[in-house]
Amino acid sequence: MNFVPFHKYGTPKYFYSWSLALRPWLGGACVLLFIAGLIGGLFLAPTDYQQGESFRIIYVHVPAAWMSLFIYIVMASAGACGLIWHVKLADIVARACAPLGAWFTFLALFTGSLWGKPMWGTYWVWDARLTSELILLFLYLGYIALQGAIDDRRTAARAGAILAIVGTVNIPIVHYSVEWWNTLHQGPTVSKLDAPSMDTSMLIPLLIMALAYNLYFVAVLFERVRCEILEFERNTNWVKELTRDKGVV
Amino acid sequence: MNDALNAARAVALRDLKRHLRRRQDLVQPVVFFVIVVTLFAIAVGPDAAIFAKIAPAGVWVAVLLATTINLDAMFLSDYQDGTIEQLLLSPAPLPLLVASKIFAHWCATAGPQIAISIVVAIVLGLEGPVVSALAATLILGSPILSLVGAIASALTVGLRGGAMLQALIILPLYMPTLIFGTAAMHNAALDLPISAEIYFLAGLGVMAVSLAPFAAAMALRIRLS
């Protein structure tokens, strides 16, 4: 009996209606938080005594790196839900996560290398974090390629779920082995992200930006999931009624 | 229980026979491996000092590429002639049967691979400790490559562009094995102990043996559903 509410809100039809009702709130909160975080980060936060103004790239870089891992975990968990309990919505969510995660990973790598140029004097170092982030991007690309190669959506979602779960087991191994490899070869690279502590005035905008990124992810994810649902369920009555009401038929 | 073990043994024996009868499957990866190492050597140039430094990298990357190319042989022909479907229908647990298929594939491919790698390493002038480090890491590492590769092979079996896709999926997952394998050789070249890398590889191997057959079996079920 406990599963009834989840079952109800988890069906594509109900998800479609409640996520549509949520859309303005999510989008509005996301935009407001972005404005607040950017003003806080770019204007209000004090200049770093060591890195000067260029430290401010942290406000786009670090949340993107956090999101890249977080989305992978969401993707793998949604895939596992779809695999174990055959929740159709979970399959759709997992599929929709992949391109978002890949772009966040790319954004983290891109802003990271832009930050690396003034700080380290080079766009790229084989630092442990950079390397494992790059491998994470490869994992996302492999997932997307596998999804693209299998025509049947259900099979694609379930095969992708296996790959995502295997990848999740691998991420910590890859991370620690790369860290070890790195220290073995070059000695520890100074990682600016390991700065011991941050002043509160710098930290608060960062947390606001992280929240804004999260809301952006959820809003865009819901948008993608709704599109997939319409495509997936195009032959059901409720979608036909919906399109008739809007005069799309 | 006994029935399951008998079935597993039968699958392993059948696969071993099949691999041994198709000699080109055994020979081609070895030739490919030698060609990749030669390409490396030509690209680096004849300077022996530089070459000794990057030979471990060349040998290990060649091993990874040859293994990846060879993974097709694990499930593809059985998928095409319907043998996999019979395995799915069998009352014996599928992960066990998949494990014996992986074992047969590993026996048939890793043996020649390890032997030729050692020969190539000696011919390239690597020193004794480095060669033995290579042998040790290959013996421990090649089962990991076969086991993890089986997952990707099962996921992509019978897909268009399957081989490319398989390489794309599998190579990032091979990263830890590559790191420990080459690290052991670098340490051996400097007369440093290599036990840490060996233990790490053994740990990864235990993990792969205990988890990969289940993932590969599940992947096969999904692909054939």
Interface residues (C-beta under 8 A of the other chain):
Chain A: L83 I135 F138 L139 L141 G142 A145 L146 A149 I150 T155 R158 A159 I162 L163 I165 V166 G167 V169 N170 I173 V174 S177 V178 W180 W181 L184
Chain B: V148 I151 A152 L155 T156 L159 R160 G161 G162 L165 L168 I169 L171 P172 L173 M175 P176 I179 F180 A183 H186 F200 L204 L211 A215 M218 A219 I222 R223 S225
